[in-house]
Amino acid sequence: MKKIISFISILICAFAVISCSDDTFENPYAKVSTISIESSDVFFQASPGQGSITCNAPNGITRVETTAGWCSATASGTTVTVNVDQNAEKASRVCRVKIYSGEDCVEITVQQMGLIFQVEGLSGDIITDDDANTFEYPYRANSEVSLSTEGDFFTAKLEDGKLKVDITENTTGRVRTGFINYVVGGQPGVIKVQQFEYEKEVLGDYTFYYGTNGASTVDVKLQKNDGKYYVVFEQGAIPVSISSEVLENANMKFTNLDFVGDWQTSSVTTDQAIVLLMYTNGSSVYRTSNTTTVSLDGTSSFDESTGAVTWNLVGTAPSGYTFYALRVANTTAGTYATITSTNITAFNYPSKLVKK
């Protein structure tokens, strides 16, 4: 599959020679030009170029003209030399060269391609795992190409008709992102180079922000065991679901009905629920009623400069719902001595998980 970074397809017009004799003739096509074209080389790539037109003009060539500023022409004897400037656009372009012998005239069409830079086998950016890797992609271009790189973990060069990229092993524990900047005929472009393994760089140690305005934090881990994800606190683990293993815009959902954050009740001003299911406050475990509809969802974002992933969290729940305080009698057996409840009048949701 081809990645076409800058490509323009054009309709190749047939070689055209037309008369440009004086329009005062009643039938201009009835006049036969004394000038004939013996050969021409006026099809150009996007880079600057020079071509020629060889004429047979018994009365000599008296002047030449072009219809576009990017194309110039000069005559010497029966040869017309044509020069074109760099085409810095993706679109192709045409102009006409007018060759005069006295009042007699013929026109030749000059065509110049737009910029082309094709990299074979690269359907998108270069995304690879943490191992050291070398990639080679055949490429073609119709103008001069220059490269520069951003990032110290890889090199890139154009050699032997190939784009060659060498990437070192990633031992940082972070996602690494770099860029191959190229210029084709004065026009810039970029290929992103990204190196990571989801379970090494996205899973791991996080800071969990909760409480009023996210002022409180606790250390947690995002782990994956037996194909399932968990946010692990000191007191226990909370199951979560993650929609996809991507860096940007993956969705996280806490899969039970319990929360982390600040709450306010009629009898207690604030109380911090640090672990959604497993949090203990003295001898109590707080959780919501199974009939209460609540949710805590996150969306991932990625900082390319630091290689850190953040899960931005949003919680929703109706006001005035009930939290149960379960008095622990035997935590190993999972039995409880008494069950009391308290009405939550307000809840401040946790704000984010940030990779360390």
Salt bridges, closest charged atoms under 4 A:
GLU65 OE2 - ARG63 NE 3.29
GLU107 OE1 - ARG96 NE 2.92
GLU107 OE2 - LYS98 NZ 3.89
GLU120 OE2 - LYS2 NZ 3.98
ASP125 OD1 - LYS3 NZ 3.94
ASP130 OD2 - LYS200 NZ 3.26
GLU136 OE1 - LYS162 NZ 3.39
GLU159 OE2 - LYS157 NZ 3.60
GLU159 OE1 - LYS164 NZ 2.99
ASP160 OD2 - LYS164 NZ 3.84
GLU199 OE2 - LYS224 NZ 3.28
ASP205 OD1 - LYS221 NZ 2.35
ASP219 OD1 - LYS356 NZ 2.75
GLU245 OE2 - LYS224 NZ 2.94
ASP258 OD1 - ARG287 NE 3.85
ASP297 OD1 - LYS253 NZ 3.22
GLU304 OE2 - LYS192 NZ 2.70
